[in-house]
Amino acid sequence: MSPINTIIAISVVIAAASLIRNFSSPSDNNTFFYYHHCTQPNYFRGSSFFSNYLPGSSYDSNVNTLLTSLVNSANVFTYNHFTVGTYGKTVHGMHHCRSDLSTRSDDCARCVAQAARILQNLCGGASGGALLLEGCFVEYENTKFLGVANKTLLARVCGTPWGYSSDELTKTSKMCTGDLSASDCNDCLKEANKQLKSLCGITAWGEVHLAKCYVRYWGKSHGAAEILMVVFP
């Protein structure tokens, strides 16, 4: 094997190993990383507009205030949204925790706090950011997105077909973000189901996360460590 092929093979093994986790209806690892996106503002770097989003700017301060509000809110609510700032420096944001996470156990708050820290590190100087962890989703933008339907695919995750039994697929979980109307939620879940069937087929478990909803299923005896297939759009 050539040195290049050896490096590629080692990289594949490391990447596969990094995707091993325990999935136990669902996983207890609520900070497993699925997806992130930073929205870059429309500007030329030489323009004065560039400085509006730099770390230490008024907008950056508003983002930090917003993220702090979301983290504090997650101690009480599994979903909430805030708007901080005035015209030109306004930032809108929300957090939404998985439906089975309890605010009483601090699971939701810990997940949102971790998401906020990652966003601050990854999206400095950006006008918006979104981060999906196993247990929660946090998003902020300088444009209004609350209440707006969005079926953009964020992540699809499938288990292995080994040990599959249709008799065991008795548990499902689905949820929309709290800002969606009933009809938009229904449309989002339909699309998520479609994506789930398209990618995962017959597997021991699977899940699909769209921008405003998710669907997952798992078998009642499932709980062993498995290698995941994670596909990002």
C-alpha positions, -999 to +999 in steps of 0.1 A: +000+000+000+014+034-010+019+061+017-010+081+003-034+051+005-022+043+040-030+079+051-064+077+035-071+043+051-061+056+086-082+087+081-113+066+073-108+044+104-104+075+126-135+091+111-155+059+116-143+055+152-153+091+159-189+082+150-192+054+175-216+061+203-243+044+223-278+050+210-303+041+237-338+054+229-324+080+222-288+085+233-279+099+267-252+119+250-272+151+244-242+170+231-233+147+202-226+171+173-247+169+142-246+202+123-236+238+123-239+268+100-226+303+102-244+330+081-220+354+066-233+390+060-234+404+025-206+428+024-172+436+009-144+432+034-131+466+026-164+483+035-173+499+068-202+474+070-176+447+078-170+461+112-206+459+122-202+421+129-167+420+143-161+406+178-166+435+202-191+453+180-226+463+191-241+434+171-217+409+186-227+422+221-264+417+212-256+381+200-239+374+234-269+388+252-293+367+232-273+335+237-272+342+275-310+347+275-315+314+257-293+295+281-311+310+311-344+303+296-335+267+290-336+262+328-373+267+326-385+262+291-376+235+265-385+261+238-382+299+238-372+328+215-359+363+220-351+395+200-323+417+211-312+451+198-326+479+176-329+485+139-297+476+121-283+457+150-312+434+158-307+397+164-335+371+166-329+337+182-344+306+196-336+273+214-355+241+212-347+210+232-357+174+224-392+166+237-380+140+262-355+163+279-366+177+312-359+212+325-360+197+360-329+176+353-310+204+337-305+184+305-320+210+283-300+239+299-267+220+297-273+212+260-282+248+251-252+261+271-229+238+251-245+249+219-241+286+228-204+281+236-198+263+203-216+290+183-196+317+199-164+299+190-174+290+154-195+320+143-176+350+155-180+378+130-210+361+113-245+377+111-261+344+122-255+309+133-273+275+138-261+245+157-278+211+161-267+188+189-282+155+199-305+171+225-311+206+213-311+232+184-300+268+188-303+294+160-299+332+157-301+355+127-302+392+119-334+386+099-367+373+111-371+335+108-395+327+137-428+313+124-414+308+089-416+273+075-383+258+066-378+222+055-340+224+048-322+192+056-297+196+084-287+160+091-297+124+085-284+097+107-289+059+102-281+028+122-268-004+108-291-030+092-276-057+115-300-072+139-330-055+123-364-068+132-396-051+121-413-063+153-390-042+173-396-009+156-422+002+181-408+035+194-408+067+175-403+104+184-411+135+164-413+172+171-415+206+155-399+238+168-424+258+189-427+286+164-444+266+136-482+265+130-499+232+131-501+229+093-465+239+088-455+214+114-474+186+097-458+195+063-424+194+079-429+160+096-441+146+063-409+157+046-388+144+074-405+110+071-399+110+034-362+117+039-359+091+066-373+063+044-352+075+014-319+073+032-322+048+060-344+022+044-344-009+067-321-002+096-322-008+133-329+029+139-327+063+122-334+100+125-338+130+102-334+166+113-349+194+092-346+231+101-379+231+119-386+195+128-372+160+134-383+124+132-366+093+147-373+057+154-356+029+173-361-007+184-370-015+220-340-038+225-316-014+208-288+000+230-255-014+217-227+008+204-229+011+166-212+030+139-234+057+125-238+069+089-241+107+091-249+124+059-250+162+056-265+181+027 
